[in-house]
């Protein structure tokens, strides 16, 4: 029998955000940081090249929220300052 870690939802979301952050930094010069998980809301902060970028809403809803919702369909993502 193999012991499988039992990660909390917040730990799992943090892992997804960290993976996305690496991709966004590497390919676009931006960043995404987990601020908080509050119920079904994930609060993140976009940074780097994402600040002021007209495509940041697409990054937020398409990449960040889209990825999280693949694993947690009831979650929603908000950007905070």
N, C-alpha and C positions, 0 to 999 in steps of 0.2 A: 504494500500500500504506500502511495506517495503522498506526502504532506503538501497540500496546495495552499499558498498564502491566501488569506482572506482579507483582501484590500477593501477599504471603505469606498463608497461612491466618490467622495472627495479625492482620495488617493488615486483612483482610476481616472477621474477627470483631469487631475494634475498631470498624470502621465501622458494623456492625450494632448493637453496643452503644450507640454514640454516638447513632444514630438513635432507638433505643428510649428512651434516657435523655431525649432532648428531648421525646418524647411523654409519658413518665411524669411529667416535671417539669411540663409544660404542663397536663396534664389531671388529675393526681392529687397533685401536690406532693411526689412521691417522687423517687428517683434510683436509677440503676444504674451501676456503675463496673466496668470490666474490671480485674481484678487480675492474672490470668495465664492463659495457655493452656498446658496441660501434657498433651501427647499428645492424647487425645480428651476431655479435661476442660477446661471453661471455668470459671474461678473468678471470681465477681463479688461485689461488695459492694452491698447495697441500703442506701439512706439516705433522709433526709428523712422524709416521711410514711409511708414503707414500714416504718420502724423501729417494731416493736411492733404493726403492723397485722395483724389476723387474716387478711387476704387476701394477705399477702406471699408465702405458698407458691404461690398461684395466679399472682401476678405472675411469680415466679421460674420456675415450670414451664410455665405457659401462655404467657405473653408472651415472656419471655426465651429459655427453652429451645425453645419452639415455633417462634419465629422463626429461631433459629440452626439448628435441625434441618431447616428447609425447604431450607437451602443446604448444610448439612453434616450429613447424616442420622446419622452415627456419633458425633456430639458429645453430651456430657452437660454439664449446668450444675450447679455447686455454689455455694452462698452461703457466704462466709467473713466473719469479723468484721474 
